[in-house]
Amino acid sequence: MKVGLELSTILSILGALLFLSLIVTIHELGHFLVGRRLGFTIIEFAVGMGPVLLKTERNGIQYSLRALPIGGMCRFYGEDENPTDPRCFHAQKAWKRFCVIAAGPVMNLLCAILLSIITLAAYGNYVPAVLEVSGTDTPAYRAGLQEGDILCAINGKQIVYFSEAVPMIRDADSERAVMTVERDGQKIDLQLTDLYDPTVGHNRLGVTIGQERKLYTFGESLGGSFHYVWGIVRETFSFFGTLFDGTAKSTDVAGPVGTVAYISEAIRYGLEIILRFAIIISVSLGIFNLLPIPALDGGRLLFILIELVRGKPINPDKEGLVHFIGLLALFALMIFLTYNDIVNLIRG
């Protein structure tokens, strides 16, 4: 039994590493596809990192499978060199470089939308539904809310996630608001009044809200996927806000070890959870890489924007130094997050 459990753990961790490698490879595929389309010289496109296990060459590009399943790579000719050779990456026009660099994060976001379409079409989504109306002297009862109603929107603002329902109710106009619900397949607008409850200090609807799985047709999943991904984008930026205002907890942040642990746990729960986790990771990777941080895609995009405004590039040596410092800072952050992951795992 113990051997079987250890084998299961090892396989789930390996699966998590392959999962992350696939997400990163999709990111690199974005750089690769746009780079080829715009005529950049590409030396190698690799799946994995470390020593080369298998390789083949086509049209001057080496396609490799590397030993460590921890990412991928698209290597352009002359990426870190001064643009003396016209084939060098930095010798290409600024708008072309901008497109190639932006293509990686954009590819992650497009992947998230595609996975959302598949997930919603196959499994639907968990939406907030009324389990119980608390009493007759509540805004919910006066508005006509009933058990089984699905909460769809407040004042026209769509509720995408179950977790969004309570914050949106509390942020609504306490005197008058419109709650859109789905009842027996029909959308109904209900008028809410006097939401503020002085005994608790915030708006209170007067219902018990639970999760209900809502199934989608393929057509509905096409439109719903954008709302689904946008909801994750909003949650991601809300999380960044907690980092800046100091309200984030150590358990809210996951580094490499924590991410692998979460993914390996998700793998044990089946395909639905894997897909939903893949959407979150894809969105997070796309957004994080667009942040204007040196050494990341967003930092490189910022330098190109400055070049376009100035009409001439920044000194490559100075730009390289900034990215090098940014890379050191990212390594330091990864070390800190890894330590934080290990401490959280020990604490359970």
Backbone torsions as a table, in degrees:
resi	resn	phi	psi	omega
1	MET	NA	-44.4	-179.9
2	LYS	-64.3	-40.7	179.2
3	VAL	-63.6	-42.6	178.6
4	GLY	-62.5	-39.7	179.1
5	LEU	-65.9	-42.6	178.9
6	GLU	-64.5	-40.8	178.3
7	LEU	-63.3	-41.0	177.9
8	SER	-62.0	-40.9	179.2
9	THR	-65.0	-44.4	179.9
10	ILE	-62.2	-43.4	-179.4
11	LEU	-65.8	-39.0	179.9
12	SER	-68.0	-37.1	176.5
13	ILE	-66.6	-43.1	176.9
14	LEU	-61.6	-42.0	177.0
15	GLY	-61.4	-38.6	178.5
16	ALA	-64.5	-41.2	178.3
17	LEU	-64.3	-42.9	177.3
18	LEU	-63.7	-38.7	177.6
19	PHE	-59.2	-51.1	179.3
20	LEU	-63.0	-40.1	179.1
21	SER	-61.0	-40.0	178.8
22	LEU	-64.0	-43.0	179.8
23	ILE	-62.9	-42.8	179.3
24	VAL	-68.3	-37.9	179.1
25	THR	-64.1	-37.3	176.2
26	ILE	-62.0	-39.9	175.6
27	HIS	-58.7	-49.7	-179.5
28	GLU	-66.0	-30.3	177.9
29	LEU	-63.2	-33.9	175.6
30	GLY	-60.4	-48.6	176.6
31	HIS	-58.1	-43.2	-175.9
32	PHE	-63.9	-50.1	-174.9
33	LEU	-64.0	-45.1	-179.8
34	VAL	-71.0	-37.3	177.4
35	GLY	-60.6	-44.4	178.1
36	ARG	-64.4	-41.6	-178.5
37	ARG	-62.6	-34.8	-176.3
38	LEU	-94.3	5.3	172.6
39	GLY	85.3	20.6	176.8
40	PHE	-74.4	149.7	176.1
41	THR	-85.4	117.5	-177.7
42	ILE	-109.3	129.4	-179.3
43	ILE	-86.1	-45.5	-173.7
44	GLU	-152.4	142.6	167.7
45	PHE	-122.2	121.0	-172.8
46	ALA	-125.6	144.8	169.1
47	VAL	-104.9	121.8	-175.1
48	GLY	90.6	174.8	179.7
49	MET	-129.4	173.4	178.0
50	GLY	86.1	-156.5	-177.0
51	PRO	-61.0	145.6	-180.0
52	VAL	-77.4	128.0	175.7
53	LEU	-94.2	-47.8	179.9
54	LEU	-135.9	147.5	176.9
55	LYS	-154.6	152.5	174.1
56	THR	-146.6	160.3	-177.5
57	GLU	-127.2	132.9	176.2
58	ARG	-140.6	130.3	178.3
59	ASN	52.9	37.4	176.5
60	GLY	81.1	3.6	-179.5
61	ILE	-110.7	130.4	177.2
62	GLN	-88.9	126.0	175.8
63	TYR	-106.2	121.5	-170.4
64	SER	-126.1	149.0	167.1
65	LEU	-114.0	117.8	-175.6
66	ARG	-104.0	164.6	-165.7
67	ALA	-70.7	-36.4	-172.9
68	LEU	-96.6	118.7	-178.1
69	PRO	-80.3	62.6	-176.8
70	ILE	-127.5	29.7	177.3
71	GLY	146.7	-151.4	179.8
72	GLY	-162.9	-179.5	-173.8
73	MET	-157.7	137.6	168.4
74	CYS	-123.5	110.9	-173.2
75	ARG	-104.4	118.3	179.4
76	PHE	-93.5	152.8	178.5
77	TYR	-68.6	129.7	175.2
78	GLY	66.1	32.8	-178.1
79	GLU	-61.5	-38.4	-174.6
80	ASP	-112.1	27.6	-178.7
81	GLU	-119.7	158.7	174.5
82	ASN	-66.0	146.0	-173.9
83	PRO	-76.3	57.3	176.7
84	THR	-84.4	-32.8	177.1
85	ASP	-91.3	126.9	-177.9
86	PRO	-61.6	-15.5	178.4
87	ARG	-85.7	-11.7	-178.2
88	CYS	-60.4	150.9	179.0
89	PHE	-57.0	-46.1	-175.6
90	HIS	-76.9	-6.7	176.3
91	ALA	-83.8	-10.6	-179.3
92	GLN	-77.9	160.7	-179.4
93	LYS	-61.6	149.4	-174.2
94	ALA	-59.5	-41.7	-177.2
95	TRP	-66.8	-31.2	177.4
96	LYS	-69.5	-43.8	177.9
97	ARG	-62.4	-39.2	178.7
98	PHE	-59.8	-46.5	-179.5
99	CYS	-62.7	-42.7	-178.5
100	VAL	-64.8	-44.7	-177.7
101	ILE	-68.7	-41.7	-179.0
102	ALA	-69.1	-22.8	-175.2
103	ALA	-62.5	-29.8	179.8
104	GLY	-63.5	-58.6	177.2
105	PRO	-60.5	-38.7	179.5
106	VAL	-62.6	-38.3	178.4
107	MET	-61.9	-39.6	177.6
108	ASN	-63.0	-41.1	-179.9
109	LEU	-69.0	-38.9	176.4
110	LEU	-65.3	-39.2	176.8
111	CYS	-61.4	-40.5	179.3
112	ALA	-62.9	-40.1	178.7
113	ILE	-66.1	-43.2	178.4
114	LEU	-61.5	-45.7	178.7
115	LEU	-64.1	-33.7	177.6
116	SER	-65.4	-41.4	178.1
117	ILE	-60.1	-46.5	180.0
118	ILE	-62.7	-45.4	-176.8
119	THR	-65.3	-46.5	-178.6
120	LEU	-67.0	-38.4	179.6
121	ALA	-68.3	-34.8	-176.2
122	ALA	-87.4	-38.4	-170.5
123	TYR	-123.3	-12.0	-176.2
124	GLY	75.6	-158.5	-178.4
125	ASN	-143.2	156.5	177.5
126	TYR	-91.3	119.9	-176.4
127	VAL	-119.4	156.9	179.5
128	PRO	-75.4	131.7	179.3
129	ALA	-132.3	150.3	-179.7
130	VAL	-77.8	117.8	176.4
131	LEU	-89.2	-33.3	-177.0
132	GLU	-159.5	139.3	171.9
133	VAL	-93.5	124.6	-167.9
134	SER	-64.0	-39.8	-177.3
135	GLY	-173.3	178.2	-176.6
136	THR	-79.3	-20.7	-178.8
137	ASP	-101.1	54.4	179.8
138	THR	-134.2	153.8	177.0
139	PRO	-56.7	-35.6	-178.8
140	ALA	-64.1	-46.0	-178.5
141	TYR	-65.5	-43.3	-179.1
142	ARG	-64.4	-33.5	-179.0
143	ALA	-78.9	-17.6	179.8
144	GLY	97.0	17.4	175.7
145	LEU	-64.3	142.8	-178.6
146	GLN	-128.7	158.0	175.2
147	GLU	-59.7	135.3	-179.1
148	GLY	95.9	-12.8	176.9
149	ASP	-64.1	135.3	175.2
150	ILE	-95.5	125.8	-179.6
151	LEU	-78.4	117.2	-173.7
152	CYS	-105.0	-38.6	-175.6
153	ALA	-161.5	156.2	172.6
154	ILE	-126.7	121.4	-176.9
155	ASN	52.1	38.9	177.5
156	GLY	82.8	-7.3	179.3
157	LYS	-88.7	116.6	-171.9
158	GLN	-68.5	139.4	173.7
159	ILE	-94.2	109.7	-176.8
160	VAL	-89.8	-43.6	-176.1
161	TYR	-109.9	152.5	173.8
162	PHE	-57.1	-40.0	-175.9
163	SER	-70.1	-14.3	-178.9
164	GLU	-82.0	-20.1	-170.0
165	ALA	-60.0	-54.8	-175.9
166	VAL	-63.3	-47.9	177.8
167	PRO	-58.5	-37.8	-178.8
168	MET	-70.6	-34.8	175.6
169	ILE	-64.4	-43.0	-178.8
170	ARG	-69.2	-26.7	179.9
171	ASP	-87.5	-8.4	-176.5
172	ALA	-72.1	162.0	174.3
173	ASP	-61.0	121.0	-173.7
174	SER	-70.7	-23.1	-177.9
175	GLU	-82.3	-42.6	-178.3
176	ARG	-153.0	130.8	177.4
177	ALA	-149.5	158.0	179.1
178	VAL	-109.9	121.0	177.2
179	MET	-104.2	120.6	176.3
180	THR	-95.1	125.2	179.8
181	VAL	-124.6	158.2	173.3
182	GLU	-107.6	122.4	-178.4
183	ARG	-133.2	118.6	-179.4
184	ASP	55.6	39.0	176.9
185	GLY	81.9	-0.2	-179.2
186	GLN	-112.9	142.4	176.3
187	LYS	-86.9	131.3	-178.1
188	ILE	-130.5	135.1	174.8
189	ASP	-97.1	125.8	180.0
190	LEU	-117.3	140.1	-177.9
191	GLN	-90.9	119.1	177.9
192	LEU	-100.3	136.2	177.8
193	THR	-135.5	155.0	175.5
194	ASP	50.8	57.0	-178.5
195	LEU	-77.0	-27.6	-172.6
196	TYR	-70.4	130.1	178.3
197	ASP	-114.6	106.8	-176.2
198	PRO	-64.6	-20.9	-178.7
199	THR	-71.5	-26.8	178.3
200	VAL	-109.9	-13.0	175.9
201	GLY	82.4	17.6	177.3
202	HIS	-159.5	173.8	177.4
203	ASN	-61.5	142.1	178.8
204	ARG	-141.4	122.3	-176.3
205	LEU	-79.0	-36.1	-179.2
206	GLY	92.2	37.7	178.1
207	VAL	-138.8	160.9	168.1
208	THR	-99.9	123.0	-175.6
209	ILE	-105.6	132.2	176.5
210	GLY	-127.8	177.6	179.8
211	GLN	-95.1	138.7	175.2
212	GLU	-134.7	135.4	179.3
213	ARG	-77.8	123.0	176.8
214	LYS	-106.9	124.2	180.0
215	LEU	-87.3	147.4	-177.2
216	TYR	-119.7	145.5	165.8
217	THR	-76.1	168.0	179.5
218	PHE	-61.6	-39.9	178.9
219	GLY	-63.2	-41.9	178.3
220	GLU	-66.1	-34.3	-179.4
221	SER	-68.9	-27.9	177.4
222	LEU	-61.8	-50.0	178.5
223	GLY	-73.5	-39.3	-178.3
224	GLY	-64.5	-26.3	-177.9
225	SER	-63.0	-37.2	179.9
226	PHE	-66.9	-40.8	176.3
227	HIS	-65.1	-39.3	-178.8
228	TYR	-62.7	-49.0	-179.6
229	VAL	-67.4	-39.9	-180.0
230	TRP	-63.3	-34.9	176.2
231	GLY	-61.5	-40.8	178.2
232	ILE	-68.0	-38.4	177.4
233	VAL	-60.4	-46.2	179.1
234	ARG	-60.9	-44.3	179.5
235	GLU	-62.9	-36.9	179.8
236	THR	-64.3	-45.9	179.6
237	PHE	-69.8	-31.2	174.2
238	SER	-63.1	-39.4	177.3
239	PHE	-64.0	-42.6	176.9
240	PHE	-58.5	-35.7	177.8
241	GLY	-61.8	-39.1	178.6
242	THR	-67.9	-28.7	176.5
243	LEU	-67.5	-39.8	-177.2
244	PHE	-76.3	-34.9	-178.7
245	ASP	-90.1	0.9	173.5
246	GLY	81.1	10.9	-178.7
247	THR	-91.6	-7.1	179.4
248	ALA	-70.4	143.7	177.7
249	LYS	-99.9	161.9	-179.8
250	SER	-62.5	-30.0	-179.6
251	THR	-77.6	-10.4	179.7
252	ASP	-81.6	-16.2	-174.3
253	VAL	-111.5	131.3	178.6
254	ALA	-119.9	132.5	173.7
255	GLY	-96.4	-159.7	-177.4
256	PRO	-58.2	-46.0	-177.9
257	VAL	-66.6	-44.8	179.8
258	GLY	-63.6	-40.0	179.9
259	THR	-63.3	-44.7	178.2
260	VAL	-62.5	-39.5	179.5
261	ALA	-63.3	-43.8	179.8
262	TYR	-65.2	-42.6	-178.9
263	ILE	-66.7	-42.4	179.5
264	SER	-62.7	-34.0	176.0
265	GLU	-69.0	-40.8	179.2
266	ALA	-62.2	-37.1	-179.0
267	ILE	-59.6	-34.3	-178.9
268	ARG	-70.1	-18.3	-176.7
269	TYR	-93.4	-5.7	174.0
270	GLY	108.5	179.5	-170.4
271	LEU	-64.3	-38.7	-177.7
272	GLU	-59.7	-48.2	-178.9
273	ILE	-65.9	-37.3	178.0
274	ILE	-60.9	-45.7	-179.6
275	LEU	-62.6	-44.4	-179.2
276	ARG	-65.3	-38.0	177.9
277	PHE	-68.3	-38.2	179.1
278	ALA	-62.0	-37.3	178.1
279	ILE	-63.5	-46.4	-179.3
280	ILE	-62.0	-46.3	-179.0
281	ILE	-64.2	-41.7	-179.8
282	SER	-62.2	-45.6	178.8
283	VAL	-63.9	-45.5	-178.1
284	SER	-61.6	-43.7	179.5
285	LEU	-64.7	-41.7	179.3
286	GLY	-62.9	-47.0	-178.4
287	ILE	-67.9	-45.5	-178.5
288	PHE	-58.9	-40.2	-179.6
289	ASN	-72.5	-16.6	177.3
290	LEU	-88.6	-9.2	178.1
291	LEU	-65.9	140.5	-176.5
292	PRO	-75.6	60.7	-179.6
293	ILE	-107.3	129.2	179.1
294	PRO	-53.3	143.3	-179.2
295	ALA	84.1	-18.1	174.7
296	LEU	-92.6	167.3	178.5
297	ASP	-56.8	-40.4	-179.3
298	GLY	-62.4	-37.8	177.0
299	GLY	-65.2	-40.7	178.3
300	ARG	-67.6	-37.3	176.9
301	LEU	-63.9	-37.8	178.5
302	LEU	-61.7	-42.7	178.4
303	PHE	-64.0	-36.7	178.4
304	ILE	-68.0	-39.2	177.3
305	LEU	-62.6	-41.3	177.2
306	ILE	-62.8	-39.9	177.8
307	GLU	-61.5	-42.3	-179.9
308	LEU	-65.5	-37.3	179.4
309	VAL	-71.0	-43.5	-178.5
310	ARG	-73.8	-25.9	-176.1
311	GLY	84.9	2.9	177.2
312	LYS	-154.8	150.8	-176.6
313	PRO	-72.1	155.7	172.3
314	ILE	-73.2	149.3	179.5
315	ASN	-50.5	121.7	-176.7
316	PRO	-56.3	-34.6	-179.9
317	ASP	-66.2	-40.6	179.6
318	LYS	-68.8	-42.1	178.0
319	GLU	-63.3	-42.5	179.1
320	GLY	-60.9	-38.5	179.4
321	LEU	-64.9	-41.7	179.0
322	VAL	-62.0	-44.9	179.7
323	HIS	-66.2	-35.1	178.6
324	PHE	-65.0	-43.1	177.4
325	ILE	-63.4	-41.3	177.3
326	GLY	-62.1	-38.1	179.0
327	LEU	-65.3	-41.5	176.9
328	LEU	-62.3	-40.4	179.2
329	ALA	-64.4	-38.9	178.6
330	LEU	-66.9	-39.3	176.4
331	PHE	-61.8	-42.4	178.7
332	ALA	-63.0	-40.1	178.0
333	LEU	-64.1	-41.9	179.0
334	MET	-62.9	-39.1	178.0
335	ILE	-64.1	-44.3	179.0
336	PHE	-62.5	-45.3	-178.7
337	LEU	-66.2	-36.2	176.9
338	THR	-63.0	-44.2	176.3
339	TYR	-60.4	-43.7	179.5
340	ASN	-62.4	-40.6	177.7
341	ASP	-60.0	-46.9	-177.2
342	ILE	-63.7	-41.8	178.7
343	VAL	-62.4	-44.0	-179.9
344	ASN	-65.7	-37.5	178.8
345	LEU	-67.5	-38.5	178.0
346	ILE	-65.6	-40.4	179.8
347	ARG	-71.4	-20.9	-179.8
348	GLY	83.2	NA	NA
